[in-house]
Amino acid sequence: MRNANKQFIKECALYIKGEVSEIKIKGNPRVVRLFAETLSESRKFYIALQNKEFRSVLPLLEKKRAASRVLREQTGYIWPL
């Protein structure tokens, strides 16, 4: 299971960086939606940083943190990215 988790985190990082265009997540639809939201907010934050859109970075960071917090509260999973 530990290897699967490492692979999942690796794929998430590649998605956030834009190196892959999608990730397939299977499971409970509610949990999948929470992960998708957290991934989406993480990617938006990363893109803003890369594009040096400094005015939008802090609001996007707050959205990413909020999505991570909801994920943790609902699933117990601590978002490492």
ZIRAZI-V489938 format. One record per backbone hydrogen bond with DSSP energy under -0.5 kcal/mol. NH is the residue of the N-H (numbers start at 1). CO is the residue of the C=O. If there is no record, write none. Layout:
<<NH | CO> <NH | CO>>
//
This chain:
<<5 | 1> <6 | 2> <7 | 3> <8 | 4> <9 | 5> <10 | 6> <11 | 7> <12 | 8> <13 | 9> <14 | 10> <15 | 11> <16 | 12> <17 | 13> <18 | 15> <19 | 14> <20 | 14> <25 | 23> <32 | 28> <33 | 29> <34 | 30> <35 | 31> <36 | 32> <37 | 33> <38 | 34> <39 | 35> <40 | 36> <41 | 37> <42 | 38> <43 | 39> <44 | 40> <45 | 41> <46 | 42> <47 | 43> <48 | 44> <49 | 45> <50 | 46> <51 | 47> <52 | 49> <53 | 48> <54 | 52> <56 | 53> <57 | 53> <58 | 54> <60 | 56> <61 | 57> <62 | 58> <63 | 59> <64 | 60> <65 | 61> <66 | 62> <67 | 63> <68 | 64> <69 | 65> <70 | 66> <71 | 67> <72 | 68> <73 | 69> <74 | 70> <75 | 71> <76 | 71> <76 | 72> <77 | 71> <79 | 77>>
//
